[in-house]
Amino acid sequence: MDMTTQAATDAQADARADLSVRKARPKDVGEISRIVNFYAASQQMLPKTHLQLYENLRDFSVVEDGAGRILACGALHLYWENLAEIRAIAVTDGMARKGIGTILAERLVEEARELGLDEVFCFTYVPRFFNSLGFIQVEHSVLPLKVYNECFQCPKFNKCDEIAMVLHLRV
Ligand SMILES: CC(C)(COP(=O)(O)OP(=O)(O)OC[C@H]1O[C@@H](n2cnc3c(N)ncnc32)[C@H](O)[C@@H]1OP(=O)(O)O)[C@@H](O)C(=O)NCCC(=O)NCCS
């Protein structure tokens, strides 16, 4: 590793040292909405209303910096005894590719393990990110029908181009 690359890596590590992950609180909904709907505007994610966020808030965790600013959000949504989805994971604009998404996703996976789940899945346009966490690509058809419940609300229903990925927790 040359000195410039090392300096960049050190700077990222310093930035991450200041971060913490915690469960979301009702007062975070405005900021979660801002982050998610920023990406929804360019069809990278599904939009979320404040009502949807409040109703599912207990699924959400956030990453905050030392000053209490929320830099990322993401949710673990339970589907069945052994299965949950990582969804609505996003890093605030301008803070991508600094390892923040990884910190949050690892916490959501840890939460899934604590719940005793066998598998976590996601639908995504960024398979490389989930691949870096150990997820593998699967056919949509391997996931149980129940997980498609929300798809009825999606404008891309019947022409879904998201990639289905699964992380097996008991290997
Ligand atoms: C996807 C997202 C959550 C990843 O968070 P992040 O903090 O940027 O990701 P990290 O820095 O932890 O990335 C870890 C690795 O994942 C991969 N990765 C992350 N984002 C990627 C992207 N957009 N394209 C390709 N690979 C990506 C890379 O291998 C990266 O390692 P590297 O930067 O050393 O090459 C974030 O970029 C984001 O908010 N994207 C927009 C919203 C979105 O699409 N969310 C996913 C919904 S399923």
The ligand as a Tripos MOL2 file, in Angstrom:
@<TRIPOS>MOLECULE
LIG
   48    50     1     0     0
SMALL
NO_CHARGES

@<TRIPOS>ATOM
      1 C1        -25.4280    0.8380   -0.7230 C.3       1 LIG1
      2 C2        -24.9420    1.6630    0.4820 C.3       1 LIG1
      3 C3        -25.8950    1.4750    1.6570 C.3       1 LIG1
      4 C4        -23.5490    1.1430    0.8630 C.3       1 LIG1
      5 O1        -23.0590    1.8750    1.9820 O.3       1 LIG1
      6 P1        -21.5740    2.4810    1.9340 P.3       1 LIG1
      7 O2        -21.2660    3.0670    3.2360 O.co2     1 LIG1
      8 O3        -21.4920    3.3740    0.7550 O.co2     1 LIG1
      9 O4        -20.7310    1.1560    1.6510 O.3       1 LIG1
     10 P2        -19.2990    0.7520    2.2250 P.3       1 LIG1
     11 O5        -18.3700    1.9090    2.1690 O.co2     1 LIG1
     12 O6        -19.4740    0.1000    3.5480 O.co2     1 LIG1
     13 O7        -18.8770   -0.3010    1.0950 O.3       1 LIG1
     14 C5        -18.3190   -1.5720    1.3540 C.3       1 LIG1
     15 C6        -18.0750   -2.2280    0.0190 C.3       1 LIG1
     16 O8        -19.3280   -2.4770   -0.6470 O.3       1 LIG1
     17 C7        -19.1600   -2.2630   -2.0760 C.3       1 LIG1
     18 N1        -20.0010   -1.1330   -2.4950 N.ar      1 LIG1
     19 C8        -20.5840   -0.1930   -1.7020 C.ar      1 LIG1
     20 N2        -21.3390    0.6480   -2.4480 N.ar      1 LIG1
     21 C9        -21.2010    0.2380   -3.7200 C.ar      1 LIG1
     22 C10       -21.7370    0.7110   -4.9590 C.ar      1 LIG1
     23 N3        -22.5750    1.7630   -5.0360 N.pl3     1 LIG1
     24 N4        -21.4030    0.0520   -6.1000 N.ar      1 LIG1
     25 C11       -20.5800   -1.0280   -6.0530 C.ar      1 LIG1
     26 N5        -20.0480   -1.5190   -4.8940 N.ar      1 LIG1
     27 C12       -20.3580   -0.8980   -3.7640 C.ar      1 LIG1
     28 C13       -17.6920   -1.9840   -2.2890 C.3       1 LIG1
     29 O9        -17.0340   -3.2350   -2.4930 O.3       1 LIG1
     30 C14       -17.2840   -1.3830   -0.9550 C.3       1 LIG1
     31 O10       -15.9040   -1.5000   -0.6850 O.3       1 LIG1
     32 P3        -14.8640   -0.4310   -1.3340 P.3       1 LIG1
     33 O11       -15.4480    0.9440   -1.1770 O.co2     1 LIG1
     34 O12       -13.6310   -0.6580   -0.5200 O.co2     1 LIG1
     35 O13       -14.7310   -0.8360   -2.7720 O.co2     1 LIG1
     36 C15       -24.8230    3.1820    0.1540 C.3       1 LIG1
     37 O14       -23.9020    3.3740   -0.8780 O.3       1 LIG1
     38 C16       -26.1540    3.8360   -0.2460 C.2       1 LIG1
     39 O15       -26.7650    4.4640    0.5810 O.2       1 LIG1
     40 N6        -26.5660    3.7150   -1.5330 N.am      1 LIG1
     41 C17       -27.8040    4.3290   -1.9980 C.3       1 LIG1
     42 C18       -29.0290    3.6600   -1.4360 C.3       1 LIG1
     43 C19       -29.0880    2.1790   -1.8010 C.2       1 LIG1
     44 O16       -28.9840    1.7950   -2.9520 O.2       1 LIG1
     45 N7        -29.2960    1.3280   -0.7800 N.am      1 LIG1
     46 C20       -29.3880   -0.1300   -0.9300 C.3       1 LIG1
     47 C21       -30.7970   -0.5670   -0.8190 C.3       1 LIG1
     48 S1        -30.8930   -2.3570   -0.9330 S.3       1 LIG1
@<TRIPOS>BOND
     1     1     2 1
     2     2     3 1
     3     2     4 1
     4     2    36 1
     5     4     5 1
     6     5     6 1
     7     6     7 2
     8     6     8 1
     9     6     9 1
    10     9    10 1
    11    10    11 2
    12    10    12 1
    13    10    13 1
    14    13    14 1
    15    14    15 1
    16    15    16 1
    17    15    30 1
    18    16    17 1
    19    17    18 1
    20    17    28 1
    21    18    19 ar
    22    18    27 ar
    23    19    20 ar
    24    20    21 ar
    25    21    22 ar
    26    21    27 ar
    27    22    23 1
    28    22    24 ar
    29    24    25 ar
    30    25    26 ar
    31    26    27 ar
    32    28    29 1
    33    28    30 1
    34    30    31 1
    35    31    32 1
    36    32    33 2
    37    32    34 1
    38    32    35 1
    39    36    37 1
    40    36    38 1
    41    38    39 2
    42    38    40 1
    43    40    41 1
    44    41    42 1
    45    42    43 1
    46    43    44 2
    47    43    45 1
    48    45    46 1
    49    46    47 1
    50    47    48 1
@<TRIPOS>SUBSTRUCTURE
     1 LIG1         1 GROUP 0 **** ****
